[in-house]
Structure formats: C-alpha cells, structure tokens
C-alpha cells in the first residue's frame, strides 16, 4: 500500500547557508502575515475572504515592487507553500477543525519553511542533502528514505539546531497476522497497562528534569530583567539569547526522550497484536483538573494514541475505541458484576460477587478488551 512517511534529519549548514535559511524563513513569515492581513481586510469589507489562487497570483507583482523586491532572493516555492498553508488554515477553520489563523511571530521557538521536490531538487547523496537554493548541506543520515521525496520542511529550533523533515511516498507492507487482540488502559502511575498483565512505567521525563528546568528558567528571567533595566532589546541581549538556547535544549531533550519511548512502545504493541482496544479519552476535558493536568501533559496520551492510529493504518492493524463512559474500573472481569465507583487511591479490590481479587488497572484493561471485541462482533 502506498503511504506517506516522514523522515527527520539533523542539518549542519555553514554560516552562509544559515543566513539563507533565516532569510527564507523571514520571507515566508512575511508573505503569510501579509496575505492574512489582506484576507481579514477583504472579509471585513465584502463578507468574503480570498482564495489560494488569488493570493498566489499577487506574489509575482510583490517581487517586482520596490518595497518587497527582496522576496526574489529566496526560494519561490517556499513562498507559494506559505500561501498554501494559509489557505489550508482557513479551510480547516471553516470546517471547525481548528481556530482562526493567527499572525506568525519571529519569537516562536520553532521557525520553518516548506519547499517541494521539483526535477529532483531534493536528494540525499551520502552524508549531504541537496536542497533548493541552499545547495548541498551536511546532514546526519540516520536512515534511508525508500520512496519518492515529495517535499521538505526546514526547521530552526529554539536550541539553535537545524532539522529537515522529508515527506516521502512509499510502499509500506502490512505486517503478518498474529491473531492476537489486546486491551490497553492508559494511566499516570503506570503509562500503559495491557490486558495480558504487562505494565509500562511512566518515566516522568518532565518531572525528572523539572528541578534543572526551574533553575535555568529563573536565570533566563533574571537576564531578561537585567536587559530591560539596561534598555537593551532582548533580540540584542547576548547573555539572554545564550540562556534562552540553553533552556530550549533542555526542553528538546525531554521531548526527544518522550518521543523515543512512545515510538518504541507503540511499535511493539502494533507488531504483536492485530486488534488494539482502548478508551476514547477526553484529554482536553481531563486537563481542566488542576491536580492532574501537569501529570497528564507529561505522559502525552494524545501523542501515543496518534502514533498507534497511523501505525495501525500502515501495517494493517485495527484500533477499536470504546466509550469514555464505559465503567471499565467498576466491572469484575471474571463475572461481570458491577461493584460501584471507586476512588483513585484504591489500586486493588475484591469482587463482592465472585470474590476474585483484582489489580484495578489490569482488570480495567481486560474489560476494555472484552468491550472492544463485543463492539467488533456487532459490526
């Protein structure tokens, strides 16, 4: 089956290439903000917005105008992509899939632009990557893209590191059938509890780094205050910018650790099971609980579910989601007796009907599996 698959590589551009990447990012941001303002103005006057084709047709004129002639210096496809992203944002907004598009800021920790592969303008040759207008850029080649490269997104992160994400179109073969099904209960103490009794620890990546993060963020705040007292703009305050990159590197390390854990666990579950049953969690609603919000954010349930879903689509597996209101923690997985609601501090209980002693989480995952298989039998 032909699927889209992304690959990410670290880039090591030279000084000239760094300047060009920053210039392209700035021009792409300018084009996006310019047409967003024009779009909003047109809508307020006529009640109708613009279209991608209308905005795209204005770009050549902007390149001829004296005030914006500098747009000629960068990759033209990157500017077109910026307009396309704006049109897509409005399209999703009208479908109520996301909020109204906002103006982009150069203060955002991650800055990027996207370009397409036209006439083999994007290619990997050894430890160097060919990119439009940039030429050959040194990269850390950790894997080999197998399909046709569609486009590349070049990112500059707050840590000062450069990355490129390649979207490829390639043939992905489905995994052999295992004839196995599993129930997955997501938690905070243990990240994932499977119906076969396996428990996967919640590594608390943010919590482990919290003390160091707080210390470095306090330093950042002090340097910002010092720059303000001296009347120096934060973009020109070298000590502030240096500390800002240090904080960004810590956040990046936490994110990388979490992503590595989620990728490995989701791949293991997908490889070993044909059917994965899990609750349809209302993560946004749960984040309103101030006592649990920080822990829920750290475990990244939404990211884990997203990884399971796209890998299941790739490899021919099935995800069955059961209702968030299903009383998985109240039912006895042995006899089906509903023993009432239990507070979170109760981790083990004994069924009042059949007297089976249960681990709360393993019992819940068994009930999730049973309910998922019941739903599947009805389809």
C-alpha positions in Angstrom: 0.0 0.0 0.0 1.3 3.5 -1.0 1.5 5.7 2.1 3.1 9.0 3.1 6.0 8.6 5.5 8.2 11.3 7.1 11.9 11.2 7.9 13.8 13.7 10.0 17.5 14.5 9.8 19.8 16.9 11.6 21.3 19.5 9.3 24.8 21.2 9.8 24.6 24.2 7.5 27.7 26.5 7.1 27.4 30.2 8.0 26.2 31.3 4.6 23.6 28.6 4.5 22.4 29.5 8.0 21.9 33.1 6.8 19.9 32.0 3.8 17.7 29.7 5.9 16.9 32.5 8.3 16.2 34.8 5.3 13.8 32.3 3.7 12.0 31.7 7.0 11.6 35.5 7.4 10.3 36.0 3.9 7.8 33.0 4.3 6.6 34.5 7.5 6.2 38.0 5.9 4.2 36.5 3.0 1.9 34.6 5.4 1.3 37.6 7.6 0.8 39.9 4.6 -1.9 37.8 3.0 -3.5 37.0 6.3 -4.0 40.8 6.9 -5.3 41.2 3.3 -7.6 38.2 3.8 -9.0 39.7 7.0 -9.4 43.2 5.5 -11.2 41.8 2.4 -13.6 39.7 4.6 -14.4 42.7 6.8 -15.3 44.8 3.7 -17.0 42.3 1.5 -18.0 39.4 3.8 -15.9 37.1 1.6 -12.3 36.0 2.1 -9.6 35.4 -0.6 -8.5 32.2 -2.2 -5.2 30.5 -2.7 -5.2 31.2 -6.4 -6.0 34.9 -5.8 -3.1 35.3 -3.3 -0.7 33.2 -5.4 -1.3 35.4 -8.4 -0.3 38.5 -6.4 3.2 37.1 -5.5 4.9 37.9 -8.8 3.7 41.5 -8.5 5.1 41.8 -5.0 8.5 40.6 -6.3 8.5 43.5 -8.8 7.5 46.1 -6.3 10.5 48.1 -4.9 9.4 47.7 -1.2 9.3 43.9 -1.5 11.8 43.1 -4.3 13.9 41.2 -1.8 11.4 38.4 -2.0 13.2 37.4 -5.2 16.3 36.3 -3.3 14.7 33.2 -1.7 13.1 30.0 -2.9 9.9 30.9 -4.7 8.3 27.5 -3.9 8.7 28.3 -0.2 6.7 31.5 -0.6 4.0 29.6 -2.5 3.9 27.0 0.2 3.4 29.7 2.8 0.3 30.9 0.9 -0.9 27.3 0.6 -0.6 26.8 4.4 -2.7 30.0 5.0 -5.4 28.8 2.6 -5.4 25.3 4.3 -5.7 27.0 7.8 -8.7 29.0 6.7 -10.2 25.8 5.1 -9.8 23.9 8.4 -11.2 26.9 10.3 -14.4 27.0 8.3 -14.7 23.2 8.8 -14.4 23.9 12.6 -11.2 21.8 12.8 -9.0 24.5 14.3 -9.1 28.1 15.5 -8.8 31.1 13.2 -5.3 31.6 11.7 -3.1 33.9 13.7 -0.1 36.1 12.6 3.2 34.3 12.8 5.9 35.7 15.2 9.7 35.6 14.9 9.6 35.0 18.7 8.2 31.5 18.2 10.8 28.9 19.3 10.4 26.9 16.1 10.8 28.7 12.8 10.3 26.8 9.5 9.6 26.9 5.8 8.5 24.2 3.3 9.7 23.6 -0.3 8.8 21.0 -2.9 10.8 18.5 -4.8 10.8 19.7 -8.4 13.0 18.0 -11.0 15.0 16.2 -8.3 15.8 19.4 -6.5 15.8 17.5 -3.2 18.0 14.5 -2.8 20.4 12.7 -0.4 23.9 11.9 -1.5 26.0 10.2 1.2 26.1 12.5 4.2 25.0 15.6 2.3 21.5 16.7 1.3 20.7 18.7 -1.8 18.0 21.4 -1.1 16.6 24.1 -3.4 18.7 27.3 -3.4 20.8 26.0 -0.5 22.8 23.5 -2.5 24.5 20.7 -0.6 24.1 20.8 3.2 25.9 18.4 5.6 23.4 16.1 7.4 23.3 13.3 9.9 22.0 10.4 7.8 20.3 8.1 10.4 18.0 6.3 8.0 17.4 5.8 4.2 14.2 7.1 2.7 12.9 4.4 0.4 10.2 6.3 -1.6 9.8 9.4 -3.8 10.5 12.6 -1.9 7.5 15.0 -2.1 8.6 18.0 -0.1 11.0 19.1 2.7 10.4 21.3 5.7 13.5 23.0 7.1 13.3 24.0 10.8 15.4 26.1 13.0 14.6 25.2 16.7 15.0 27.4 19.8 18.1 25.4 20.7 19.8 26.8 17.5 19.8 23.4 15.8 18.6 22.9 12.2 16.5 19.9 11.1 14.8 18.9 7.8 11.7 16.7 7.6 11.2 14.8 4.3 7.8 13.6 3.3 8.1 10.6 1.1 5.6 8.5 -0.9 6.5 4.8 -0.5 5.2 1.3 -0.4 4.6 0.1 3.1 4.0 -3.7 3.5 1.5 -4.9 6.1 2.8 -7.0 9.0 1.9 -10.7 9.1 -1.2 -11.5 11.2 -0.7 -12.6 14.8 -4.4 -13.5 15.6 -4.0 -11.6 18.9 -6.0 -8.8 20.5 -5.1 -6.6 23.4 -6.8 -4.1 25.7 -4.8 -1.0 26.7 -5.6 1.1 29.8 -3.7 4.4 29.9 -2.7 5.7 33.3 -0.5 8.1 35.2 1.4 5.9 37.7 1.9 3.3 35.0 1.8 4.7 31.5 0.1 1.7 29.8 -1.4 -1.4 31.3 -2.2 -4.3 29.0 -4.8 -7.0 29.4 -2.1 -9.7 29.4 -0.8 -8.2 32.6 2.1 -6.2 31.2 2.7 -2.7 32.8 4.9 0.0 31.2 6.3 2.6 33.5 5.6 6.3 33.2 9.1 7.6 33.1 8.0 11.1 34.1 10.5 12.8 31.8 9.5 16.3 32.6 9.4 15.7 36.3 12.9 14.3 36.3 14.2 17.4 34.5 11.9 19.8 36.5 14.5 21.0 39.1 17.1 21.8 36.4 14.5 23.5 34.2 13.3 25.7 37.0 16.9 26.8 37.8 17.7 27.6 34.2 14.4 29.4 33.6 15.0 31.6 36.7 18.3 32.5 35.2 16.5 33.4 31.9 14.0 35.6 33.8 16.9 37.5 35.6 18.7 38.1 32.4 15.5 39.4 30.7 15.0 41.8 33.7 18.7 42.9 33.5 18.4 43.6 29.8 15.2 45.6 30.3 16.9 47.7 33.0 19.7 48.5 30.7 17.3 49.3 27.9 18.6 46.5 25.6 16.2 44.7 23.2 16.0 41.0 24.1 17.0 40.1 20.5 20.2 42.0 21.0 20.9 40.8 24.6 23.6 38.1 24.0 23.5 36.7 27.5 19.7 36.4 27.4 19.8 34.7 24.0 22.5 32.3 25.1 20.5 31.3 28.2 17.3 31.0 26.1 19.1 28.4 23.8 20.2 26.5 26.9 16.6 26.3 28.2 15.4 25.3 24.8 17.9 22.4 24.7 16.6 21.1 28.0 13.0 21.1 26.7 14.2 19.5 23.5 15.9 16.7 25.4 12.7 16.0 27.3 10.7 15.9 24.1 13.2 13.6 22.4 13.1 11.1 25.4 9.3 11.1 25.4 9.0 10.6 21.6 11.6 7.8 21.7 9.6 6.0 24.4 6.2 6.5 22.7 7.5 5.3 19.3 9.1 2.1 20.7 6.1 1.2 22.8 3.5 1.9 20.1 5.6 -0.2 17.6 5.8 -3.1 20.0 2.0 -3.1 20.5 1.3 -2.9 16.8 3.7 -5.6 15.9 2.3 -8.1 18.4 -1.4 -7.6 18.0 -4.0 -7.5 15.2 -6.7 -5.7 17.3 -5.9 -3.0 19.9 -8.8 -1.9 22.1 -8.6 1.3 24.2 -10.8 4.0 25.7 -11.7 7.2 23.8 -10.2 9.5 26.4 -11.3 13.2 26.6 -7.8 14.5 27.3 -8.8 18.2 26.9 -11.6 17.8 29.5 -9.2 16.0 31.9 -6.7 18.8 31.6 -9.2 21.0 33.4 -8.4 19.1 36.6 -5.7 21.3 38.1 -4.3 18.4 40.3 -3.8 16.1 37.3 -3.2 18.5 34.4 0.6 18.6 34.8 0.9 14.7 35.0 -1.5 14.2 32.1 0.6 16.6 29.9 3.8 14.8 30.8 2.5 11.4 29.8 1.3 12.6 26.4 -1.6 10.2 25.9 -2.8 12.1 22.8 0.5 11.7 21.0 0.7 8.0 21.9 -2.8 7.3 20.5 -2.0 9.2 17.3 1.1 7.1 16.8 -0.9 3.9 17.4 -3.5 5.1 14.8 -1.2 5.9 12.0 1.0 2.8 12.5 -2.2 0.6 12.6 -3.2 2.1 9.2 0.3 1.4 7.8 0.6 -2.2 9.0 -3.0 -3.5 8.6 -4.0 -3.4 12.3 -7.3 -2.3 13.8 -7.9 0.2 16.6 -11.2 -0.1 18.4 -12.2 2.7 20.7 -14.8 2.2 23.4 -16.9 4.9 25.1 -15.2 7.1 27.7 -18.2 6.5 29.9 -17.7 2.7 29.9 -17.3 1.6 33.6 -14.1 -0.4 33.0 -12.9 0.1 36.6 -16.2 -0.8 38.1 -16.8 -4.2 36.4 -15.4 -7.5 37.5 -13.6 -9.0 34.5 -14.4 -12.5 35.8 -18.1 -12.5 36.4 -19.2 -9.1 35.0 -20.6 -7.8 38.3 -20.6 -4.0 38.6 -19.1 -3.2 42.0 -19.6 0.6 42.1 -17.4 3.6 41.6 -14.0 3.6 43.3 -11.7 6.5 44.3 -8.3 6.7 42.6 -6.4 5.7 45.7 -8.0 2.2 45.6 -5.5 0.2 43.4 -6.7 -3.4 44.4 -10.2 -4.6 45.2 -12.1 -7.9 45.7 -15.4 -8.6 43.8 -18.3 -8.8 46.2 -20.0 -11.4 43.9 -17.3 -13.9 42.9 -14.6 -12.8 45.5 -11.9 -12.5 42.8 -9.1 -10.2 43.8 -8.2 -7.6 41.1 -5.4 -5.3 40.3 -7.5 -2.2 39.4 -5.6 -1.3 36.1 -5.2 -4.9 34.8 -8.9 -5.6 35.5 -9.8 -2.3 33.6 -7.7 -3.3 30.6 -9.4 -6.8 30.5 -12.8 -5.1 30.5 -11.7 -2.7 27.7 -10.6 -5.7 25.6 -13.9 -7.6 26.2 -16.0 -4.5 25.3 -13.9 -3.8 22.2 -14.3 -7.3 20.9 -18.1 -7.1 21.6 -18.3 -3.9 19.5 -16.3 -5.6 16.7 -18.7 -8.6 16.7 -21.7 -6.2 16.2 -20.1 -4.6 13.1 
